[in-house]
Amino acid sequence: MYCTTQDLIDRFGEDELIQLTAEVDSLGAFSGSGNQVQIDRAIADAAATIDSYLAGRYPLPLDQIPPVLNRHACDMVRY
């Protein structure tokens, strides 16, 4: 994985993750926590996309994750 849930919290804040993934009740209020299943799926999707670009040039998985890939993965998950 190129990023973790904690990376997302550190970069964007927990409130934003909750807004992006939490269930909304009939009154429009967010539930108290983010949907970890959605977050994990988005992290896996971002990793698969990054791997598809890297696979032809580098052996995967990478031994070390460059910070730029972490940043891009976080941005992809957020989107």
MONORPE-V567758 format. One line per field, one symbol per residue. ss: DSSP state (H for helix, E for strand, C for the rest). phi: phi as a letter, one per 40 degrees, with the letter a starting at -180 (. if undefined). A space follows every 10 residues. Layout:
ss->???
phi->???
//
This chain:
ss->CCCCHHHHHH HHCHHHHHHH HCCECCCCCE CCCCCHHHHH HHHHHHHHHH HHHHCCCCCC CCCCCCHHHH HHHHHHHHC
phi->.cabdcdccc cbgcdccccc bccbcccgcc ccaccccccc cccccccccc dcccdcbbcb cccbccdccc ccccccccc
//
